[in-house]
Amino acid sequence: MEEIDRDAIRAMRRSYGEVGLESLPKDPFKAFADWLKEAHENPFIVEANAMVLSTLGAQEIISTRTVLLKDISDGGFTFFTNYSSRKGQAIDLNSQVTLLFPWYAMERQVSISGDATKISEEESAEYFATRPWSSQIGAWASAQSAPLSSREELEQRYEGAATKWPEGSVVPKPAQWGGYRVTPLSIEFWQGRYSRLHDRLRYERANTDIDWEVTRYYP
């Protein structure tokens, strides 16, 4: 293996800005919505609703992947996936997950820890109907996380589904496809600051029946 330039990696650093995080709205969902809007309007951020989902699966193996936030309602953050996927299987075993929104261009990140539960079939079907036709067909074509013999096999499955449900027709939601809502117990807002003296404000609660407590933490 080619030798890695360790010094070059260690030299990869930048100085963060002067913008501080003095306070946030009392409601963490309002605070998050404000930050999400600013991230969406920032021309240097691609897909502001992209979030890193971490799960704990079999043999206590942690896995991470990027998914897209599609709703903030009923006290939680919703994303959609194939329930038979690796993430779905992990959530079946352990519903505790974390979400991370890495908005590097704004020197910000939001980290969320909570419990993931399936939303209703009706809500999943309602969202599925709003997806582009190609995405709907893709949901039928992909047995997500299952071994795949070749790219051609995937393309053939896609063409088969596209033939069955031509563009313009109503594509039903696959039974194994739907949404999860993550109900948070902690939401941390991180703002990069000079000299690595970053700001960290964390909303926390022991359970969903009590109010949020906000604590500032050392960086």
N, C-alpha and C positions, 0 to 999 in steps of 0.2 A: 504494500500500500504506500502511496506517495506520502512523504512526510508532511505533516500539518504544521503550518506556521503559527505556533502558539503565541508568539509575540504580537502577530497581526491581529489575532482574535482578542487578546487582552487589550489591545489599543482601540478596540471598537467601543467607543463611548461618546456620549453627547451630554451637553449641559442642558438641564431643563430650565424652564422659564420662571418668571416671577409671579405668574398668576396664582393666587392662593385660594384655598378652599376654607373660607371662614365659617360659613354656615350653609345649610340646605333646608328646603321645606320640611315641615314636621312629618309629612306623609312621604315615605320613601318611594312610592310609586309615582308620585308627582315629581320628585327629584329625578327619578330615572327617566320619566317621559321628557323632561326638559333636556337632559343630557342626550337622550336618543335623538331628539329633534335637532339639536346643535350638531351632532355627529352626522346626521343625514344631510344637513345643509353644508357640511364641510366638503369641498371639492376633492380633498386628498384622501377621503375615506371611501372605500368601496364596500358596499353592502353593510351599512351601519347596524343592521339587525342580525348580522352574523355573530354567533356566539359559540364558544368552545364548551362542549358538554362532556363532563367526566362522570364515569360510572364505575361501580365496583362489581365485577362479575364473578364467575366461578373461580375457585382456587384463589379468591381474593386478588384477582388481577385487575388493576386499574387500567381503563382505556379512555382515550379522549378522541373527539372528532368535532368538526364544525357543523352546526345545524343553524337553521334560520328561525328567529323569533317571528311568530305570526300573529300574536295577540297578547294583550295585557288586560285581563279582566278577571272577575271573580277572585281577586286577591292572588293571582298567579301569572306566570309567564308560560305561554303555550307554543309548542313546536309539533311538527307532524313527521311521521316516519313509518316504516314497515315494522309492525309489532314483532315479527319473527327475526328481525335483524339482531346483530350483536348487542346493540344498545337496548333493544326491547327485551332480550333475554336477560341482560344484566339488571334492568329495572325490575323484572319479575322476581329476581332473587333479592335485590336490595334497592328499595325505592329512593334511598338517599343519593342525591346527585349535587353537582356544582355546575354553575354556568359562569362563563367569563366573557365579558365584552372588552376586547383589547383595542381601544381607540388610540393607537400610537400617535397619529398625526396631531392629536389634541393633548398628548401627554396625560391621558386619562385611561382608567379602566374601572369596570364595575364587576365585582365578584359576588355571586349569589349562591347560597347553600340552602337546600330545602328538600321537600318530598315530592316525587313525581307520581302522578296518578293519571290513568286514562280518562279522557273526557268522554262525553256521551257519543253514541253512534250517530245521533242526529246532528250534533255539532260538527263531527268529523265529516259527515256526508255533505253538510252545508258548505264547508270550506272546500272540499274536494271538487264540488261543482263549479267553483270559481277559478280553478286552476286552468292554465292553458291546456289545450287538447293534447299537445305533445307530452306535457308533464303527466297528464292522466294516463296516457298510453304507456309512458315510462314506468309508472307505478305497477302496471300489470306485467310489464316485460321483465322487471328485475325481482328476482328472489333474493333480496338484499342480504349480503353477508354469507350467502351460500357459495360453495366452490363453483367456479365457472371454467369450462374446458377451453373456451376460446372467445374472442371478441365476436366472431361470426355467429356463435350460438345466441349471444345477447341480441345482435342485430336481427336474427331470424325471429326471436321471440317478440321483438318490437314490431316487425313487419306483420307477424301473425295477429297481434292485438290491433294494429292499425287497420288490417283488413276486416277484422270482426266488428270494429267500431270506427267507421270512416270519419274523417274530419267533418264536423257539423252534426254528428249524431250525439246522443246522450251516452256518456261513458259512466257506468256504475262504479261506485267505490269498491275496491277490493276489500274483502272481509278482514284481511290481515293488515290493513293500512288505517292509520288514524292518529289522533293527537294525544299528547301528554301535557298536563298542566303542572308546572313546578310551583308549589306553594312555599314561599321562602320563610326561613327562620332567621336568616341574617342576610343583609345586603350591604356590601362595603363599597364606598366611593373613594377612589384613589386619584390624587392629582399630583403629577410630578412637580418637584420644586428644586431650586438651586441647591448645590452641595449635598444632594441626596437627602435633603431634609423634607421629604415628601409629606403631603397631607393625607391622612386616612381617617375617614369618618364611617363608622359602622353602626347600622341599625340592627338591633338584636331583640329577640323575644324567645322565651322558653317554649311557648306554644302559641297557636293561632288565636287563642281566646284572650290574650293580654295585649296591652299597648306596646309600642316599640320604645326601646331605650336607645339613645344615641351616645356613642362613646368615641372619643378621639384616641387613636393609638399611635405609639411611636412608629416611625417608618422602618 
